[in-house]
Amino acid sequence: MEIRVVRADEFEEMMGMYYDVMDALPQSKFFDWKRGGYPQPERIKRYIENGEAYAGFEDGKIICAAVLNHRYNDGYSEAPWQIEAGEEETLMVHTLAVHPSYHGKGVSGALVEEIKNIARGMGLKAVRLDLIVGNVAAQKLYERAGFMFIEHYVSKVKDEEVYFYEFVL
């Protein structure tokens, strides 16, 4: 699998992959991903324009994606991280997804390992992320990849509970 920055002409394909993921997700209080909701096409377009959208390609087709940037979400500034590092010294993982037809094939693990390599290549100190409480598959993925649970956080911005995770480089 080749993982690289998504080009502007690949926006529709990236959104198509996200729509396939949304359509396959169970509808529950744990997952707010849905068409017309999150992830929003205009945001994905902006991430692509900013060079923050990454995708994994197999046979020229997008099979997984993530947004990588230095923008903290609600609560990150106050979290008891393992290492002292500001936004520009860390890589945040957002909107990570794998196409449903590739579930169980090691794609998510390979993507997470490449994200750590991207952060190392940038000379950063850590990779940080949050995930919705109840998303057990994501918890297992990140814990297998060596991420440490930091804290349970109740968002002050939206009605959501998340877990913070960090991988120190």
C-alpha positions in Angstrom: 0.0 0.0 0.0 1.3 3.5 -0.9 0.4 6.2 1.5 0.7 9.8 0.4 -0.9 13.3 0.4 -4.2 13.4 -1.4 -4.3 15.6 -4.6 -7.1 18.0 -5.3 -8.3 15.8 -8.2 -8.8 12.9 -5.8 -11.4 14.7 -3.6 -14.4 12.8 -5.0 -12.7 9.5 -4.6 -11.7 10.3 -1.0 -15.3 11.4 -0.2 -16.6 8.3 -1.9 -14.4 6.2 0.4 -15.7 8.1 3.5 -19.3 7.6 2.3 -18.8 3.9 2.0 -17.5 3.9 5.5 -20.4 5.9 6.7 -22.9 3.6 5.0 -21.3 0.6 6.7 -21.1 2.0 10.3 -23.7 0.9 12.8 -26.0 3.7 13.8 -25.4 4.4 17.5 -24.6 7.1 19.9 -20.9 6.3 19.5 -20.6 7.1 15.9 -21.6 10.6 14.5 -20.3 9.8 11.0 -23.2 10.2 8.5 -23.9 11.7 5.2 -24.6 15.4 5.6 -22.8 15.3 8.9 -19.2 14.3 9.7 -16.9 14.3 7.9 -18.1 17.3 6.0 -17.1 17.5 2.3 -16.1 21.2 2.6 -13.7 20.4 5.4 -12.2 17.4 3.6 -11.7 19.7 0.6 -9.9 22.3 2.8 -7.7 19.5 4.3 -6.7 18.4 0.8 -6.0 22.1 -0.2 -3.8 22.4 2.9 -1.9 19.2 2.2 -3.3 17.6 5.4 -5.3 14.8 3.8 -3.5 11.5 3.5 -4.7 8.3 1.8 -3.5 4.7 1.3 -3.8 3.5 -2.2 -4.0 -0.1 -3.5 -4.1 -0.6 -7.3 -4.6 3.1 -7.7 -7.7 3.2 -5.5 -8.1 4.9 -2.1 -8.6 2.2 0.6 -8.0 4.3 3.7 -7.5 7.9 4.7 -6.7 10.2 7.6 -6.2 13.9 8.2 -2.9 14.8 9.8 -2.2 18.3 11.1 -1.1 20.3 14.1 -4.6 21.5 15.3 -5.6 20.6 18.8 -9.2 19.7 19.5 -11.2 20.8 22.5 -9.4 19.8 25.7 -6.0 19.0 24.2 -4.3 22.1 25.8 -5.2 20.9 29.3 -4.6 17.2 29.0 -1.9 15.5 31.1 0.2 14.4 28.1 3.2 12.2 28.7 5.6 14.7 27.1 5.6 18.5 27.0 5.0 19.6 23.4 2.9 22.2 21.7 0.7 22.0 18.7 3.5 22.5 16.2 5.6 19.8 17.9 2.9 17.2 17.6 0.9 15.5 14.8 -2.8 15.2 15.4 -4.7 12.4 13.8 -8.3 13.1 12.6 -10.9 11.3 10.5 -9.0 8.0 10.2 -11.0 5.4 8.2 -10.5 2.2 6.3 -12.8 1.2 3.4 -15.2 -1.6 4.7 -14.0 -4.1 2.1 -10.5 -3.9 3.6 -11.4 -4.4 7.3 -9.5 -7.2 9.0 -6.6 -7.0 6.5 -4.1 -5.0 8.6 -4.7 -1.8 6.6 -5.5 0.4 9.7 -2.4 -0.9 11.5 -0.2 -0.1 8.5 -1.7 3.3 8.2 -1.1 4.1 11.9 2.6 2.9 11.5 3.0 5.2 8.5 1.5 8.1 10.4 4.2 7.6 13.1 6.8 7.5 10.4 5.5 10.8 8.9 5.7 12.4 12.3 9.2 11.2 12.8 10.2 12.5 9.4 8.8 15.9 10.4 11.0 15.8 13.5 8.0 16.0 15.9 7.8 14.8 19.5 4.5 12.9 19.6 1.4 11.8 17.8 -1.9 12.6 19.5 -5.6 11.9 18.9 -8.9 11.5 20.5 -11.6 8.9 19.8 -15.2 8.7 20.8 -15.9 6.7 24.0 -17.4 3.4 22.9 -15.3 3.0 19.7 -13.6 -0.2 21.0 -12.1 -1.1 17.6 -10.2 2.2 17.5 -9.1 1.8 21.1 -7.7 -1.6 20.3 -6.0 -0.4 17.1 -4.2 2.5 18.8 -3.2 0.4 21.9 -1.8 -2.3 19.7 0.2 0.4 17.9 1.8 1.5 21.3 -0.4 4.6 22.0 -1.0 5.3 25.6 -4.4 6.2 27.1 -4.1 9.7 28.6 -7.6 10.6 29.9 -11.3 10.5 29.5 -12.6 13.9 28.5 -16.0 15.4 28.2 -16.1 18.0 25.5 -17.0 21.5 26.4 -17.7 22.3 22.7 -20.0 19.5 21.6 -22.0 16.8 23.5 -19.3 14.1 23.3 -17.1 12.0 25.5 -13.7 11.1 24.1 -10.5 9.3 25.1 -7.2 11.0 24.5 -4.3 8.9 23.3 -0.6 9.7 22.7 2.4 8.1 21.0 5.7 9.6 22.1 8.3 9.5 19.3 
